[in-house]
């Protein structure tokens, strides 16, 4: 009958703990990061009131009231998100991403100018 040595069992225990630690740390590293809950990730002002209160533009759900729109985070760059909104609703007069206002030259590109 074969017996397992204490050295082998010790190594097996260390291996199991390392595997569990790796799995847990990988899960934490790949967990999605949520945007601040204090408000929307993107905000925008339109030249004309939005035709719909809610729409999806380039995969981003926008909620608008009059000329003011807001949305949650997207995986796209802010200029691309802005372009999607402009294609859906027309000229964007102001665009903010994570509290940072889009520069004038980028806003002009957003509007296709």
Residue pairs with C-beta under 8 A, 6 or more apart in sequence:
35 41
35 72
35 73
35 98
39 70
40 70
40 71
40 72
41 71
41 72
41 73
41 74
41 97
41 98
42 60
42 70
42 71
42 72
42 73
42 74
42 78
42 81
42 95
42 96
42 97
43 68
43 69
43 70
43 94
43 95
43 96
44 62
44 68
44 69
44 70
44 82
44 85
44 92
44 94
44 95
44 96
45 67
45 68
45 69
45 92
45 93
45 94
45 95
46 64
46 67
46 68
46 69
46 85
46 89
46 90
46 91
46 92
46 93
47 67
47 90
47 91
47 92
47 93
48 67
48 89
48 90
48 91
49 64
49 66
49 67
50 62
50 64
50 65
50 66
50 67
50 69
50 89
51 89
52 64
53 63
53 64
53 65
54 61
54 62
54 63
54 64
55 61
55 62
55 64
55 88
55 89
56 62
57 81
57 84
57 85
57 87
57 88
57 89
58 74
58 76
58 80
58 81
58 83
58 84
58 85
58 87
59 74
59 76
59 84
60 71
60 72
60 74
60 76
60 81
60 84
60 85
61 71
61 72
62 69
62 70
62 71
62 85
62 88
63 69
63 70
63 71
64 70
64 89
67 93
69 85
69 89
71 81
74 81
76 84
78 95
78 97
78 102
78 106
79 102
79 106
79 109
79 110
81 97
82 92
82 95
82 102
82 106
82 107
82 110
83 109
83 110
83 112
85 92
85 95
85 110
86 92
86 110
86 111
86 112
91 111
92 107
92 110
92 111
93 107
94 101
94 102
94 107
95 101
95 102
95 107
95 110
96 102
102 110
